[in-house]
Amino acid sequence: MVSPTSTYRLQLGPGLTFADAAALVPYLASLGVGAVYTSPLLAAMPGSTHGYDVADPSRVSEVLGGEPGRRVLVAAVRAHGLALVVDIVPNHLGVADPHANPTWWDLLRRGPSSRFARWFDITGWPLRLPVLADSADALADLRVDGDLLRYHEHAFPLAPGTAGDSPQQVHDAQYYRLVSWRADVGYRRFFAVSELAAVRVEDPEVFAATHGEVLSWVAQGDVDGLRVDHPDGLTDPAGYLHRLYEHVRDAWIVVEKILEPGEELPRSWPVAGTTGYDALAEVDGVLVNPAGEATLTALDTELTGVQTDWAQLVHDCKRDVATGMLGSELRRLTALARDTVDIPDVSDALAEVLACFPVYRSYLPDHGVGHLDQALAATQHRRPDLAATLEALSPRLRDPSDELAVRFQQTSGAVMAKAVEDTAYYRWTRFVMLNEVGGDPARFGLDLDAFHAAAAHREEIAPRGMTTLSTHDTKRSADVRARLAVLSELPGWWADAVREFTRLAQVAGVSVPDPALGHLLWQTLVGAWPLPPDRLHAYLDKAMREARTRTSWTDPDEPFETALHGLAEAALDDPSLRSAVARVAARIIPPGRSNSLSAVLVQLAMPGVPDTYQGGELWDLSLVDPDNRRPVDFSMSADLLARINHGWLPDVDDSGAAKLLVVSRALHARRDHPERFTGYTPLRATGPAAPHAVAFARNGVVAVATRLPVGLATRGGWGETTLALPEGSWTDAFTGFSASNSVPLANLLTRYPVALLLADSSR
């Protein structure tokens, strides 16, 4: 398995086709990238902007340019000596428009006799499709149109010989039943998204059919690596990955696996590692000042009137998701359990075990039995009344051959994702910099010893796994988080600012309709300032509906939403409030940029294969998707890079060129000298400002970054603080500064808050 030196993620779609991506390859090569890394390339649902709703896995997306366009991209990548990594989606297929998916269309038309019936996890026939309005007379809107059954914009096939006197009769003769969008679905799906039907890739025939196109690209040398989307949804992730590996032995494989703190990827999996959310949490953590926790916690309590217990909030959100939006899945588990456990409270017990499960899922029989034991024990402690039911369920949940255990494992990951990432992160807004995929908001910062231990462990177990700072799934970009990290150094000042924002809002005639969401709004404003109104309002729509405390996607509360949007409008339009927000943002922007440069250098130099998300080589103040899929101005990046390559040393200013300098020089160092980016040795600064330096050596590289920049400035800078370097002479890749032995950090970090020292060739 050969790993790239780095990757650069491109979100392909109607606005960034194969031809567009091919045209970017010269720039990416000049940037120092090792591999172009794309979103899924297969034919997706009509109108798809992301490609994860694959409609036909047997062909390339025509929207992107079809097979000719794919070949153009491959040729461009190869011409510049780069690798190509592609995102694949084994867990599900898009079914929003049945006619666009030939397998789903045939399944609906022919039912159990369809040759594609084995592709999907069908609960029973007729197949329940949740597309109707939630009203008793919804079926009155059905109409027959030739060999189609139509319901508003939806069209479904008719089984042969099912003509009838009325649309209702025709409907009742089909292999499917149209039901309310709130009703239980008749098939396994991705999370709670009924438009994405889960696929049985554990079946060798289904695996071959759904992977044949992508595997042919690998076989003919067009693709060098694969990013596997959502393996936790699969029936047998380990079996799937071993089968995939057998077909692509030389390809680099990483999996989108979210690890909880302390959890490790199963070492038996034939993959290089994860997609890097674990590394993201470590880099973020070392930028946070743990001393700010108490004040920010007190502010959260002051605003909301309650002292939030994160563990309890997670439990409650998981319980709510299991019994609510994933209730269809819970009822399926209950039905399976009642084959042998005929106890009235079995559903209650299963929901509680799901709520208590400490990680996303287990991988029986080899991994996760301890996590199951932990969940059962926690459930027993919380609900001793369920003891008899738990005793009956336990052996079945431990048996990897039992369908109940299989489905439970698949469901637990969905419950965790929807409850934590998409609910609790929007409810507890004490310090949203930590509310990130792969993180733990209750873990307030990471000291230097813990960071170095984690990095050394990564070098030991997953030196070729991906690392990342921003992705298409992160809740906010790395630069927004880096700026917000400054608040951990100024917690009292921030608390006063929030109180002032609230007072000025009241003066402007608006109130804060929800304290937690109000605090989220203030942090979002200063973290991404200046933020255009359309982006802010779109973000608030998603945030408040995901939180589901006062409104939701399924049951919107228009007066509440109007009130929160009114607060946002005041923040942007009221002169006094806008001025106050701008002043606060102005204070944290400079140290935030220091944090950004430190984060990106540490990520690019630490163990692992670093990924740069599109546009992330400049300042990127993006929020959650779809905001982070906005078009990137690559022409501006290319112009700035050309100046840097001609010797320009930019200031740390609004242009973001300083970040581009750091990214490009570090990527070139990795690509030109991959052998230097091996090993890991923590380096300790000496002197009064030593805690503000995070530094480590690899095999011919030393990375030095500033942390907690506000505190550093308060103490008067680096002073007499020095860093002892490994033996030899060293040159900073950014400034050309030469150093050896013990270097004063005041000299090394004069121009930039970071340095990447490369060993002289004579070393």
C-alpha positions in Angstrom: 0.0 0.0 0.0 1.7 3.2 -1.2 0.5 6.4 0.4 0.5 9.8 -1.1 2.6 12.6 0.5 -0.5 14.7 0.9 -4.0 15.1 -0.6 -6.1 18.1 -1.8 -9.8 17.6 -1.6 -12.0 18.8 -4.5 -15.8 18.9 -4.2 -16.8 18.1 -7.7 -20.3 19.0 -9.0 -22.1 21.0 -11.6 -19.8 24.0 -10.7 -16.6 22.0 -10.7 -16.5 19.4 -13.4 -13.8 17.0 -14.5 -12.6 19.6 -17.0 -12.5 22.3 -14.3 -10.6 20.0 -12.0 -8.1 19.1 -14.7 -7.5 22.8 -15.3 -6.6 23.2 -11.6 -4.0 20.4 -11.6 -1.1 22.7 -12.6 -1.9 25.0 -9.7 -2.2 22.0 -7.3 1.1 20.6 -8.5 2.7 24.0 -8.0 1.2 24.2 -4.5 3.1 21.0 -3.6 0.1 18.6 -3.4 0.9 14.9 -3.7 -2.6 13.7 -4.7 -5.8 15.1 -6.0 -8.6 13.8 -3.8 -12.2 14.0 -5.2 -15.7 13.6 -4.0 -17.6 10.6 -5.5 -17.5 10.4 -9.3 -20.3 8.1 -10.1 -23.7 9.0 -11.5 -25.7 10.7 -8.8 -29.3 11.8 -8.3 -30.5 14.6 -10.6 -29.5 17.9 -9.1 -27.0 16.4 -6.7 -24.4 19.0 -5.5 -22.2 16.5 -3.6 -22.3 13.1 -5.2 -23.0 11.0 -2.1 -26.4 10.0 -3.5 -25.1 7.7 -6.2 -27.9 6.6 -8.5 -26.0 4.3 -10.9 -22.7 2.8 -9.6 -22.0 1.3 -13.1 -21.2 4.6 -14.8 -19.4 7.9 -14.4 -21.4 11.1 -13.7 -22.4 12.8 -17.0 -22.9 16.0 -15.0 -19.2 15.9 -14.2 -18.2 15.2 -17.8 -18.8 11.5 -18.2 -16.1 8.9 -19.1 -14.3 11.3 -21.5 -14.1 13.9 -18.8 -12.8 11.5 -16.3 -10.0 10.5 -18.6 -9.1 14.1 -19.1 -8.7 14.5 -15.4 -6.6 11.4 -15.0 -4.4 12.5 -17.9 -3.8 15.9 -16.2 -3.0 14.3 -12.9 -0.6 11.9 -14.4 1.1 14.6 -16.6 2.0 16.5 -13.4 3.2 13.4 -11.5 0.4 13.4 -9.0 -1.8 10.6 -7.6 -5.6 10.4 -7.6 -7.7 9.5 -4.6 -11.4 8.9 -5.0 -14.3 8.9 -2.5 -16.5 5.9 -2.7 -19.9 5.3 -1.1 -20.5 1.6 -0.4 -23.3 2.0 2.2 -26.2 3.4 0.2 -27.7 4.5 -3.1 -29.8 7.5 -3.9 -33.5 6.7 -4.4 -35.1 10.2 -4.3 -35.9 10.0 -8.0 -36.6 6.3 -8.5 -36.3 6.5 -12.3 -32.7 7.8 -12.0 -31.7 4.6 -10.2 -32.2 1.6 -12.5 -31.8 -1.0 -9.7 -34.4 0.7 -7.5 -36.8 1.2 -10.4 -36.7 -2.5 -11.3 -37.1 -3.4 -7.6 -40.3 -1.3 -7.4 -41.6 -2.7 -10.7 -40.9 -6.4 -10.1 -40.9 -6.6 -6.3 -39.3 -9.8 -4.7 -38.7 -11.3 -8.2 -36.4 -8.4 -9.2 -32.8 -9.5 -9.6 -32.0 -6.4 -7.5 -34.1 -7.4 -4.6 -31.0 -8.9 -3.0 -29.3 -5.5 -3.2 -31.4 -3.9 -0.5 -32.4 -4.6 3.1 -36.1 -4.9 2.7 -38.3 -5.2 5.8 -41.2 -6.8 4.0 -43.6 -6.5 1.1 -45.2 -4.4 -0.1 -42.3 -2.0 0.3 -43.2 1.1 2.3 -42.1 4.3 0.6 -42.5 7.4 2.9 -43.4 10.1 0.4 -47.0 11.1 1.0 -48.1 14.2 2.8 -49.1 13.6 6.4 -52.8 13.7 5.8 -55.6 11.2 5.6 -56.5 12.0 2.0 -53.0 12.2 0.5 -53.7 9.2 -1.8 -56.4 11.3 -3.5 -53.6 13.1 -5.3 -52.4 10.0 -7.0 -52.8 9.7 -10.8 -51.9 7.2 -13.4 -49.9 8.4 -16.4 -49.3 5.5 -18.8 -47.1 3.0 -17.1 -46.3 5.4 -14.2 -48.0 6.2 -11.0 -47.6 9.8 -10.1 -47.8 11.7 -6.8 -47.1 15.4 -7.4 -43.4 15.5 -8.6 -42.8 11.8 -7.7 -43.1 9.0 -10.3 -43.2 5.3 -9.7 -43.3 2.3 -12.1 -46.3 0.0 -12.5 -45.9 -3.7 -12.2 -46.9 -5.6 -15.4 -50.6 -6.2 -15.6 -51.7 -3.9 -12.8 -54.1 -1.7 -14.6 -57.1 -0.7 -12.5 -60.2 1.5 -12.5 -58.7 4.1 -10.2 -55.3 5.4 -9.1 -56.0 3.9 -5.7 -56.7 0.5 -7.1 -53.5 0.7 -9.2 -51.6 1.7 -6.2 -52.9 -1.2 -4.1 -51.8 -3.6 -6.8 -48.1 -2.6 -6.7 -45.1 -4.1 -4.8 -44.8 -0.9 -2.9 -47.1 1.2 -0.7 -46.8 5.0 -0.6 -47.1 6.1 3.1 -46.8 9.3 5.0 -43.3 10.8 5.2 -43.6 10.4 9.0 -44.3 6.6 8.8 -41.9 3.7 9.2 -39.9 3.0 6.1 -39.7 -0.5 4.6 -36.0 -0.6 4.0 -32.7 0.1 5.8 -31.5 3.6 5.1 -28.6 6.0 5.7 -29.3 7.5 9.1 -32.8 9.0 8.9 -32.6 9.9 5.2 -35.2 7.9 3.4 -33.9 9.1 0.1 -30.7 7.0 0.6 -31.4 3.3 0.7 -28.7 1.1 2.3 -27.1 -1.5 0.1 -26.1 -5.1 1.0 -22.5 -5.0 -0.1 -21.8 -8.0 2.1 -23.3 -10.0 -0.8 -20.4 -10.8 -3.2 -22.7 -10.3 -6.2 -23.8 -6.9 -5.0 -20.3 -5.9 -4.1 -19.1 -6.8 -7.6 -21.9 -4.9 -9.3 -21.6 -1.7 -7.1 -17.8 -1.6 -7.2 -17.0 -2.8 -10.7 -16.6 0.6 -12.2 -14.4 2.0 -9.5 -12.3 -1.1 -9.3 -11.7 -1.0 -13.0 -10.2 2.5 -12.5 -7.8 1.1 -9.9 -7.0 -1.9 -12.0 -6.0 0.2 -15.0 -3.9 2.5 -12.9 -6.1 5.6 -13.0 -6.8 5.7 -9.3 -4.2 5.3 -6.5 -6.3 5.5 -3.4 -9.9 5.2 -2.0 -11.6 7.0 0.8 -14.4 4.8 2.1 -17.5 6.7 3.2 -19.4 5.7 6.3 -18.2 2.1 6.9 -20.1 2.0 10.2 -23.3 1.6 8.2 -22.2 -1.7 6.7 -23.3 -5.1 7.9 -19.7 -6.3 8.2 -17.2 -3.5 7.9 -14.2 -5.7 8.4 -15.3 -8.2 5.8 -16.1 -5.5 3.4 -12.7 -3.9 3.8 -10.9 -7.2 3.4 -12.8 -7.9 0.2 -12.0 -4.4 -1.1 -8.3 -4.8 -0.2 -8.2 -8.1 -2.2 -9.1 -6.1 -5.3 -6.9 -3.1 -4.7 -3.9 -4.4 -2.8 -1.6 -1.6 -3.8 -4.1 1.3 -3.3 -4.1 3.6 -0.3 -7.3 3.1 1.7 -8.6 5.4 4.4 -12.0 5.1 6.1 -14.4 7.7 7.4 -14.4 6.3 10.9 -15.2 8.7 13.8 -13.2 7.6 16.8 -14.2 8.6 20.3 -11.3 9.8 22.6 -9.2 6.8 23.5 -10.8 4.5 20.8 -8.6 3.0 18.1 -9.3 1.7 14.7 -9.4 -2.1 14.6 -5.8 -3.0 13.7 -7.0 -6.0 11.7 -8.6 -3.7 9.1 -6.4 -3.6 5.9 -6.4 0.2 5.8 -4.0 3.0 6.3 -6.1 4.7 8.8 -9.0 7.1 9.3 -9.9 10.3 7.4 -8.4 12.3 10.3 -11.0 13.6 12.6 -9.1 12.2 15.5 -6.0 14.2 14.5 -8.2 17.3 14.1 -9.3 17.1 17.7 -5.7 16.8 18.9 -4.5 19.8 16.9 -7.5 21.9 18.0 -7.0 20.8 21.6 -3.5 22.0 21.9 -4.6 25.5 20.9 -7.1 25.8 23.7 -6.3 27.2 27.1 -7.8 24.9 29.8 -7.8 27.7 32.3 -10.7 29.3 30.4 -13.1 26.5 31.1 -14.5 27.6 34.4 -15.4 31.1 33.2 -17.0 29.9 30.0 -18.9 27.2 31.9 -20.2 29.9 34.3 -21.2 32.1 31.4 -23.1 29.2 29.8 -24.9 28.6 33.1 -25.7 32.3 33.5 -27.1 32.5 30.0 -29.2 29.3 30.0 -30.1 29.1 33.7 -28.9 25.5 33.9 -25.6 23.7 34.5 -25.3 21.4 31.6 -23.9 17.9 32.1 -22.5 16.9 28.7 -22.7 13.2 29.3 -26.4 13.5 30.4 -27.2 15.7 27.4 -25.6 13.1 25.0 -27.6 10.3 26.7 -30.9 12.3 26.4 -30.3 13.2 22.8 -29.4 9.7 21.9 -32.5 8.4 23.6 -34.6 11.0 21.8 -33.1 10.1 18.4 -33.5 6.4 18.9 -37.2 6.7 19.8 -37.9 9.6 17.4 -36.3 10.1 14.1 -34.8 6.6 14.1 -37.9 5.1 15.6 -38.4 3.0 12.5 -35.0 1.4 13.1 -35.8 0.8 16.8 -39.0 -0.9 15.9 -37.2 -3.2 13.6 -34.8 -4.1 16.3 -37.7 -4.7 18.7 -39.3 -7.0 16.2 -36.1 -9.0 15.9 -35.6 -9.1 19.6 -39.2 -10.4 20.2 -38.4 -13.5 18.3 -37.0 -14.8 21.6 -37.4 -12.0 24.1 -41.2 -11.6 24.5 -41.1 -8.9 27.1 -43.1 -5.7 26.9 -40.2 -3.4 27.8 -37.8 -4.7 25.2 -38.1 -1.6 23.1 -37.4 0.6 26.1 -34.3 -1.5 26.9 -32.9 -1.4 23.4 -33.4 2.4 23.3 -31.6 2.7 26.6 -28.6 0.5 25.5 -28.3 2.6 22.4 -28.4 5.8 24.5 -25.6 4.4 26.8 -23.4 3.0 24.0 -20.0 4.8 24.5 -18.8 4.8 20.9 -20.3 4.8 17.5 -20.5 1.0 17.1 -18.9 -2.3 17.9 -17.4 -4.8 15.4 -18.2 -8.2 16.7 -16.8 -10.6 17.4 -13.3 -9.2 17.5 -13.8 -5.6 18.5 -16.3 -3.8 20.8 -17.5 -6.5 23.3 -16.1 -4.3 26.0 -18.1 -1.3 24.7 -21.2 -3.5 24.8 -20.5 -4.5 28.3 -20.0 -0.9 29.3 -23.4 0.0 27.7 -25.2 -2.8 29.4 -23.7 -1.9 32.7 -24.6 1.8 32.3 -28.2 0.8 31.3 -28.4 -1.5 34.4 -27.2 1.4 36.6 -29.7 3.9 35.1 -32.6 1.5 34.8 -32.5 -1.3 37.3 -36.1 -2.1 36.3 -34.8 -3.4 33.0 -32.5 -6.0 34.5 -34.5 -9.0 33.4 -34.8 -7.7 29.8 -31.1 -6.9 29.6 -30.2 -10.3 30.8 -32.3 -11.8 28.0 -31.0 -9.4 25.4 -27.3 -9.7 26.3 -26.4 -13.0 24.7 -28.2 -12.0 21.5 -26.5 -8.6 21.3 -23.1 -10.4 21.7 -23.7 -13.0 19.0 -22.2 -11.7 15.7 -24.4 -14.2 13.7 -27.6 -12.9 15.2 -29.4 -10.4 13.0 -30.4 -8.5 16.1 -26.7 -7.9 16.9 -25.9 -7.0 13.3 -28.7 -4.4 13.1 -28.0 -3.1 16.5 -24.4 -2.3 15.5 -25.6 -0.5 12.4 -28.1 1.5 14.3 -25.9 2.5 17.2 -23.6 4.5 14.9 -26.6 6.3 13.3 -27.9 7.2 16.8 -24.6 8.5 17.8 -24.1 10.6 14.7 -27.6 12.2 14.7 -27.7 12.7 18.5 -24.2 14.1 19.0 -23.0 15.7 15.8 -26.4 16.9 14.6 -28.2 17.6 17.8 -26.2 18.0 21.0 -23.5 20.1 19.3 -26.2 22.7 18.6 -27.7 22.5 22.1 -24.6 23.0 24.3 -22.9 26.1 23.0 -20.6 26.8 25.9 -17.6 26.9 23.6 -18.5 25.8 20.1 -14.9 25.6 18.9 -14.9 22.2 20.5 -18.2 21.1 19.0 -16.6 19.4 16.1 -16.8 16.0 14.4 -14.5 13.6 16.2 -14.2 15.9 19.2 -15.5 16.0 22.8 -16.8 19.4 24.0 -16.3 18.3 27.6 -12.6 17.8 27.0 -11.4 21.4 27.3 -8.0 21.5 25.7 -5.0 19.2 25.4 -1.7 19.9 27.2 1.6 19.5 25.4 2.4 16.1 27.0 -1.0 14.7 25.9 -0.6 16.2 22.4 2.9 14.7 21.9 1.7 11.3 23.3 -1.1 11.2 20.8 1.1 12.2 17.8 3.7 9.6 18.8 1.0 7.0 19.0 -0.2 8.0 15.5 3.3 7.5 14.2 3.3 4.1 15.7 -0.1 2.7 14.6 -1.2 4.8 11.6 1.7 6.8 10.1 -0.1 6.7 6.7 -3.6 7.5 7.8 -5.1 10.8 6.8 -5.0 14.0 8.9 -7.3 16.9 8.4 -8.4 20.2 9.7 -11.5 20.9 7.5 -13.8 18.7 5.5 -17.1 18.8 3.8 -18.6 17.5 7.1 -16.9 19.7 9.7 -19.2 22.0 11.6 -17.0 25.0 11.0 -13.7 25.5 9.1 -10.3 25.3 10.8 -9.8 29.1 10.6 -13.1 29.8 12.3 -12.2 27.3 15.1 -8.7 28.8 15.4 -10.2 32.2 15.9 -12.7 31.0 18.4 -9.9 29.3 20.3 -8.7 32.7 21.4 -11.9 33.0 23.5 -10.4 30.3 25.8 -7.6 32.8 26.6 -10.0 35.7 27.1 -13.0 34.1 28.8 -13.9 37.0 31.2 -13.6 39.5 28.4 -15.8 37.4 26.2 -18.4 37.0 28.9 -18.6 40.8 29.2 -18.9 41.1 25.4 -21.8 38.7 25.4 -23.6 40.6 28.1 -23.0 43.8 26.1 -24.3 42.2 22.9 -27.4 41.2 24.8 -27.9 44.7 26.2 -27.5 46.4 22.8 -29.9 43.9 21.2 -32.5 44.9 23.8 -31.8 48.6 23.1 -32.4 47.8 19.4 -35.7 46.3 20.3 -34.9 42.6 19.8 -34.6 39.9 22.4 -32.6 36.6 22.5 -35.3 34.0 22.0 -33.1 31.1 23.1 -30.0 31.7 25.2 -28.0 28.7 23.9 -28.7 29.6 20.3 -28.1 33.2 21.0 -24.6 32.3 22.4 -24.0 30.2 19.2 -25.0 33.2 17.1 -22.5 35.5 18.9 -19.7 33.0 18.5 -20.5 32.4 14.9 -20.5 36.1 14.2 -17.1 36.8 15.7 -15.6 33.5 14.5 -16.5 34.1 10.8 -16.7 37.9 10.8 -17.4 39.6 8.4 -20.3 37.3 7.6 -22.8 38.2 4.8 -26.5 38.1 5.7 -27.4 35.2 3.4 -24.8 32.9 4.8 -25.6 33.8 8.4 -29.3 33.3 8.0 -28.9 30.0 6.1 -26.6 28.8 8.9 -29.1 29.8 11.6 -31.8 27.9 9.8 -29.8 24.7 10.0 -28.5 25.3 13.5 -31.8 25.9 15.2 -33.6 23.1 13.3 -30.8 20.6 14.1 -30.9 21.6 17.7 -34.7 20.7 17.8 -35.2 22.6 21.1 -37.8 25.1 19.8 -38.1 24.3 16.1 -37.1 21.5 13.7 -37.0 20.5 10.0 -40.2 18.5 10.4 -42.1 20.9 12.7 -40.8 24.4 12.1 -41.9 27.1 14.6 -42.1 30.2 12.4 -42.5 32.8 15.2 -39.4 31.5 17.0 -37.4 31.3 13.8 -38.4 34.8 12.9 -37.3 36.0 16.3 -33.8 34.4 16.0 -33.4 35.8 12.5 -34.4 39.2 13.9 -31.6 39.0 16.4 -29.1 38.2 13.6 -30.5 41.1 11.5 -29.9 43.5 14.4 -26.3 42.2 14.8 -25.7 43.1 11.2 -27.8 46.2 10.8 -28.1 48.0 14.1 -25.1 50.5 14.2 -24.3 50.1 17.9 -24.6 46.3 18.0 -22.8 45.8 14.7 -20.0 48.1 15.9 -19.7 46.1 19.2 -19.5 42.8 17.3 -16.9 44.2 14.9 -14.7 45.4 17.8 -14.7 42.0 19.4 -13.9 40.3 16.2 -11.1 42.7 15.5 -9.4 41.9 18.8 -9.4 38.1 18.2 -8.6 38.1 14.5 -4.8 38.6 14.8 -4.3 35.9 17.5 -6.8 33.7 15.6 -4.5 34.0 12.5 -1.6 32.9 14.6 -3.6 29.9 15.7 -4.5 29.1 12.1 -0.9 29.1 11.0 0.1 27.0 14.0 -2.7 24.5 13.3 -1.9 24.1 9.7 1.8 23.7 10.2 1.3 21.1 13.0 -1.1 19.2 10.8 1.2 19.3 7.7 4.2 18.2 9.7 2.8 15.7 12.1 2.5 11.9 11.5 0.0 11.0 8.8 -0.9 12.1 5.3 -2.3 15.7 5.5 -5.3 16.7 3.5 -6.1 20.2 2.5 -9.7 21.0 1.9 -10.4 23.0 -1.1 -9.6 26.7 -0.5 -8.0 25.9 2.8 -4.6 27.1 1.7 -5.9 30.7 2.2 -8.1 32.0 5.1 -11.4 30.1 4.9 -14.1 31.2 7.2 -16.7 28.6 6.3 -19.5 27.2 8.4 -21.3 23.8 8.1 -22.4 22.5 4.8 -23.6 23.6 2.3 -21.7 26.8 3.3 -18.3 24.9 3.1 -19.1 23.9 -0.5 -19.1 27.4 -1.9 -17.0 28.0 -5.0 -13.3 28.7 -4.4 -11.5 31.6 -6.2 -8.5 29.5 -7.4 -7.3 32.2 -9.7 -6.6 34.5 -6.7 -4.7 31.6 -5.0 -2.7 30.9 -8.1 -1.7 34.6 -8.5 -0.6 34.8 -4.8 1.3 31.5 -5.1 3.2 32.7 -8.2 4.3 35.8 -6.2 5.4 33.6 -3.3 7.3 31.3 -5.7 9.2 34.4 -6.9 10.4 35.1 -3.4 7.7 37.2 -1.8 7.3 36.9 2.0 3.8 38.1 2.7 2.6 39.7 5.9 0.0 37.9 8.0 -2.8 40.0 6.7 -6.3 39.8 5.1 -5.0 38.2 1.9 -4.2 34.9 3.6 -1.0 34.7 1.6 1.0 33.9 4.7 -1.1 30.8 5.2 -0.5 29.9 1.5 3.2 30.3 2.1 3.1 27.9 5.0 1.0 25.4 3.2 3.0 25.4 0.0 6.4 25.2 1.5 5.3 22.4 3.9 3.6 20.4 1.1 6.7 20.8 -1.1 8.9 19.6 1.7 6.8 16.5 2.2 6.7 15.8 -1.6 10.3 16.4 -2.2 11.6 14.6 0.9 9.1 12.1 2.2 11.7 10.2 4.0 12.2 13.2 6.4 8.6 13.0 7.6 9.1 9.8 9.6 9.5 9.2 13.3 8.4 11.6 16.0 10.3 13.2 18.8 8.8 15.9 21.1 11.0 19.0 21.6 10.7 21.1 24.7 11.4 24.8 24.8 13.2 26.2 27.8 12.5 29.6 29.4 9.6 31.7 30.7 7.4 31.3 27.6 8.1 27.6 27.1 4.4 26.5 27.4 3.6 28.6 24.4 5.7 26.6 21.9 4.7 23.2 20.5 7.6 21.7 18.7 8.7 18.3 17.4 11.3 16.7 15.3 11.0 14.1 12.6 13.8 12.6 10.5 15.3 15.8 9.2 12.4 18.2 9.9 11.6 20.3 13.0 8.2 22.0 13.3 7.8 24.9 15.7 4.4 26.6 16.3 3.0 29.2 18.7 0.1 28.3 21.0 -1.9 30.5 23.3 -0.7 33.7 21.5 -2.7 36.1 23.7 -1.0 34.8 26.8 2.3 35.0 25.0 1.8 38.7 24.2 0.6 39.4 27.7 3.9 38.1 29.2 5.9 40.2 26.7 6.7 37.7 24.0 9.3 35.0 23.9 11.9 36.8 26.0 14.8 34.4 26.7 12.9 31.3 25.7 15.0 28.9 23.6 14.5 25.6 21.7 17.3 23.0 21.6 17.5 21.6 18.1 18.7 18.2 17.1 22.4 18.1 16.0 23.2 19.8 12.7 22.4 23.0 10.8 18.8 23.9 10.0 17.1 26.3 7.7 13.5 27.6 8.0 11.5 26.8 4.9 9.5 30.0 5.2 12.1 32.7 5.9 15.5 31.2 5.2 16.5 31.7 8.8 19.5 29.5 9.7 19.8 27.9 13.1 21.7 25.3 15.1 22.1 24.1 18.6 19.8 26.2 20.9 17.8 28.8 19.0 16.1 31.8 20.7 12.4 31.6 19.7 12.3 35.4 19.6 14.7 35.2 16.7 13.2 32.1 15.0 9.5 33.3 15.2 10.0 37.0 14.4 8.3 37.1 11.0 5.8 34.3 11.4 4.4 32.5 14.5 5.6 29.2 12.9 8.8 27.7 11.5 9.5 24.6 9.5 13.2 23.8 9.9 14.8 21.5 7.3 18.1 19.8 7.9 20.8 21.1 5.7 21.8 18.5 3.1 25.3 18.2 4.5 23.8 16.9 7.8 
